[in-house]
Amino acid sequence: MAASNEQEHMISTIYRIDGVSSDDDVLKLRLAVSSYDEQVGGVSFERHDDGSTLMIIKHKDDVTLNEENIRRLVTSSGEFTLYRNDS
């Protein structure tokens, strides 16, 4: 089979989540959002000293994540609130 010259480019979509207070919360969220579908390449979290948490979702650049599905997965995991991080 001939190799393709097309490269898959990964990008990150970042959300802020309120209500994350423990490593257990992060684990619950990671498990839920990773189940979104095969288009999610990875999910990571950054917890900051000010109490804020960023969720970074890696996916192909030609994939548009359904924010309502992401929100449903987040809120079904606990008392969390999801915001798009546009900064």
C-alpha positions, -999 to 999 in steps of 0.1 A, spaced: 0 0 0 14 34 -9 20 59 19 -2 90 20 14 124 19 -15 137 39 -7 142 76 -33 142 103 -30 173 124 -42 173 160 -56 203 177 -68 210 213 -101 223 224 -100 237 259 -128 240 284 -128 254 320 -146 233 346 -159 245 379 -164 222 408 -133 199 404 -118 195 439 -100 162 439 -80 137 418 -111 115 420 -131 142 402 -104 144 375 -106 106 371 -144 106 368 -142 133 342 -114 117 322 -133 84 320 -166 101 310 -151 124 283 -128 97 269 -159 77 262 -172 106 239 -162 87 208 -131 75 188 -126 111 175 -112 122 209 -75 115 208 -69 123 244 -81 142 274 -59 160 300 -65 183 329 -47 212 345 -57 220 381 -45 255 391 -39 269 426 -68 294 422 -92 264 421 -98 265 383 -94 234 362 -88 233 324 -98 202 304 -78 199 272 -93 176 245 -71 166 216 -87 157 183 -81 159 146 -83 193 131 -112 183 108 -133 172 138 -158 195 154 -167 184 189 -203 186 199 -202 209 230 -236 198 242 -225 161 243 -193 172 262 -214 192 286 -238 162 292 -208 139 299 -193 165 323 -225 172 343 -234 135 345 -200 129 363 -208 152 392 -216 187 403 -195 203 376 -200 233 353 -184 235 319 -173 267 301 -156 271 267 -122 286 274 -119 312 246 -90 330 260 
